[in-house]
Amino acid sequence: NKWRIVFPNNGRQWNNWKQASLFYSANRIQTTKYTWFTFLPQFLFEQFHRLGNLYFFFLVVLNWFPQVEVFHREITMLPLIVVLLASMIKDATEDYRKYRFDKTINLSKTRVYDK
């Protein structure tokens, strides 16, 4: 039964509560970075902006050409897959913790102090 206390300072005076509740109908806290649909594309986009991941991806692509193949194709892909999988698990668990915390904050009782 914890209360969240909100001090509005937006300069608007709402004479009609119904108008205010319609204006702020989706008022909630959201600190998560991903959704179910954007997790994989956004995660891969962020990971391949890192120079090390881009280097290993370049090696994987280069090894698919038989003229420049140094190692087996699968062995070259292994470090990149391990790093991406570990980062994916870490980001998913962090984002899920943020989602659970946001849900508890958004479902908590709120007291609003107004002038």
C-alpha positions in Angstrom: 0.0 0.0 0.0 2.7 2.5 -1.0 1.5 5.8 -2.3 3.2 7.6 -5.1 3.0 11.4 -4.6 2.8 13.6 -7.7 3.3 17.4 -7.7 2.0 18.8 -11.0 3.7 21.9 -12.1 2.5 22.3 -15.7 0.8 25.6 -15.4 -2.6 24.3 -16.5 -5.6 24.5 -14.3 -8.2 21.8 -15.0 -11.7 23.0 -14.2 -13.2 19.8 -15.5 -11.8 16.5 -14.3 -13.3 14.6 -17.2 -11.4 16.8 -19.7 -8.2 16.3 -17.8 -8.6 12.5 -17.6 -9.2 12.3 -21.3 -6.2 14.5 -22.0 -3.9 12.4 -19.9 -5.6 9.0 -20.5 -2.4 7.1 -21.3 -0.3 8.8 -18.6 2.2 6.2 -17.4 5.9 5.6 -16.8 7.8 3.6 -19.4 11.5 3.2 -19.1 11.8 0.0 -21.3 13.8 0.2 -24.5 12.3 -2.7 -26.4 8.9 -4.1 -27.3 8.1 -7.7 -28.5 8.2 -6.6 -32.1 11.2 -4.3 -32.0 13.6 -6.3 -29.8 15.5 -8.3 -32.5 15.9 -5.5 -35.1 16.7 -2.8 -32.6 19.1 -5.1 -30.7 21.0 -6.1 -33.9 21.1 -2.5 -35.0 22.7 -1.4 -31.8 25.1 -4.4 -31.6 26.4 -3.8 -35.1 27.2 -0.2 -34.3 30.0 -1.6 -32.1 33.3 -1.9 -33.9 34.2 -5.3 -32.5 30.9 -6.9 -33.5 31.2 -5.4 -37.0 34.8 -6.8 -37.3 33.7 -10.3 -36.5 30.7 -10.0 -38.9 33.1 -8.9 -41.6 35.2 -12.0 -40.9 32.2 -14.2 -41.1 31.2 -12.7 -44.5 34.7 -13.0 -45.7 35.0 -16.7 -44.8 32.0 -17.5 -47.0 34.1 -16.9 -50.0 36.2 -20.0 -50.8 39.2 -18.0 -52.2 39.8 -16.3 -48.8 38.5 -18.9 -46.4 41.0 -19.4 -43.5 38.9 -21.3 -41.0 35.8 -23.3 -41.3 32.7 -21.1 -41.7 31.1 -22.4 -38.5 34.2 -21.7 -36.4 34.3 -18.1 -37.6 30.7 -17.6 -36.7 31.0 -19.0 -33.2 32.6 -15.9 -31.4 30.1 -13.6 -32.9 27.1 -15.8 -32.0 28.3 -16.2 -28.4 28.8 -12.5 -27.9 25.5 -11.6 -29.5 23.6 -14.3 -27.5 25.1 -13.2 -24.2 24.3 -9.5 -24.9 20.8 -10.5 -26.0 20.1 -12.4 -22.8 21.5 -9.5 -20.7 19.5 -6.8 -22.5 16.3 -8.9 -22.4 16.6 -9.5 -18.7 17.4 -5.9 -18.0 14.4 -4.7 -20.1 12.1 -7.2 -18.4 13.2 -6.0 -15.0 12.4 -2.4 -16.1 9.0 -3.5 -17.4 8.1 -5.2 -14.1 9.3 -2.1 -12.1 7.3 0.2 -14.4 4.2 -2.0 -14.0 4.4 -1.8 -10.2 4.9 2.0 -10.3 2.0 2.5 -12.8 -0.3 0.3 -10.7 0.5 2.0 -7.4 -1.9 4.4 -5.7 -1.3 8.1 -6.4 -1.9 11.2 -4.5 -1.9 14.4 -6.5 -1.2 17.7 -4.7 -2.5 20.7 -6.5 -2.3 24.4 -5.5 
